Amino acid sequence: MTALGWIFMITSWGLIISLCAVCFYKVLTTRKENIHAPLDIDTDQTD
Amino acid sequence: MQNREKWGSRIGIILAVAGSAVGLGNFLRFPGQACQNGGGAFMIPYFISFLLLGIPLCWIEWTLGRYGGQFSHGSLPGIFDSVTKKKWGKYVGVLGLFVPLVIFFYYTYLESWCLGYSIFSLVGKYSHISDPKEMSGFLSAFQGLTKNSHFNTLGIAYGCFVLTFVVNMIVIYKGLAKGIEFICKIAVPILIAGGLFLMIRILTLGTPDPSKVDLNVTNALGFMWNPDFAALSQPKVWLAAAGQIFFTLSVGLGAIMTYASYLRKNDDIALSSTTAAGMNELFEVVIGGSIVIPAAYLFLGPELTLATAQKGVFDLGFVTMPIVLNKIPFGDIFGFYWFFLLFLAGITSSISLMQPIISFLEDEFGWNRHKSALALGIVCFVVAHACIFGLGAGVLDEFDFWGGTLAITICAFVEVMIFIIYIGPKRGWELLHRGADIKIPDIFRYLFYITPFYLGAILLYWALFNWVPWIVKPFGIDMSIGWINKYPWINITQKVCEKNPLILYTRGGLLLLIALLLAMIFTAWKLKKNKGGAK
């Protein structure tokens, strides 16, 4: 593996892992009112 | 307004959309494409396509889906009807029923091969095979294409298919929160954990054969990642990257839109859509890119690995990987693990294919989920037999081409155009941010202007150089570069009618399916109009 190979691999992995980490951090620390409480779940089987 | 099902949690829809996108393509197609198209340099056009094509398409689908859901529509006919407010809108939406339905017809059968192979690994049915030709024979006999010492009937493949189909139907029958969301909340974390486990196992193999010191993990990663910048001057590399992004994110299926239609008006879509797309990339680039090609390199060497990657997804998955995994200590267990992961990835994708049709039957005909699931299940089970028994004649390939390659791309293009023309980039950007938990930088709004041209250019290229040659290939017509001058249309039509009638019947059947779906759309709106409930 050349130095450029390492750079491409680490940069690609870094970009994707960072994107996922930021997104999941935001999702998991989001304000409470946007999460549906169990009583708010509307599964609604009509039969 | 009709009372529709709702997601139980936000993480539920994110995992469901990510599960829909993660499939065989992440683990098998991406690494093959990368190593054939410039290695690490492939990631330059890949990330550009992700930014210009993948992300905007996901945003558009989520926005259209949540918009349609406010009018109690979860499938493309209803969503397009609400957005365009034109009579033709719902009929154009037939693509959003045709594509997932046709893909589902054959996808469950492919999924069942993964289930079959996971069982074979566990019981050691192919553990003695080390020759790729014999492994190909094993696969052919399993599929019922030949008879040999491994299999002399299609019975086991058929049994695996029935089992896979039943699993899919149970999940669909149970509904959105109790079925799809429940299974995705279990399957996707297992996929991540399992994928990481396999990845770590491959990357810690060192030099498996001490007599071949060059075949080590560092060189294996180099084979995948060392950049070949000369490749970037070739248009085919850029097209391969755009194609990979397009197919990996499951856009154009209607599944994302249907899933998003079950959100509430002010639920976030900006963060959820970006998270789901990011998760798919994690599976593809980090996990998918570290299993198949490095493993194949370690045991087969660079020449054979490249040759296998060029043969395509199935050869890599069902011929090379069983042989490679056999060579690892506890190979039977790792083989089971690998194919069971592919099976799980398949399940989370196939259940998403059913949902647009279920939603269509529920929203437009007023059927309940159980009735819709049963009716759809019966139709899919019957038609899937054409793929099972017509595999050798190319029926499955036909379904894959018309549904999974051509119609899906046209569908995505139509979605983008309807979004741009009837909602517009400015309002679309506002809709995307309604209830959003992140503020996407304003500069990204211009992507909505770029994406249609990018997708349109790719579509035109594929149409001329991939689709038309493919359509006439079964009839012995070679349409490589320069075909337009070589073959006037009249010649092509004559040759097509003379050869391979089964392919013609399949194509006729698919046309009939479109006609039936159009008739259903017409009937649904007529019934609603008669009841005075037409939107």
Interface residues (C-beta under 8 A of the other chain):
Chain A: M1 T2 L4 G5 W6 I7 F8 M9 T11 S12 W13 L15 I16 I17 L19 C20 C23 F24 K26 V27 T30 R31 N34 I35 H36 P38 I41 D42 T43 D44 Q45 T46 D47
Chain B: N3 R4 E5 K6 W7 G8 S9 R10 I11 I14 G39 G40 A41 M43 F47 G175 L176 A177 K178 T218 N219 L221 G222 M224 W225 N226 P227 D267 D268 L271 S272 T274 T275 G278 M279 E281 L282 V285 V286 N368 R369 H370 K371 G435 D437 I438
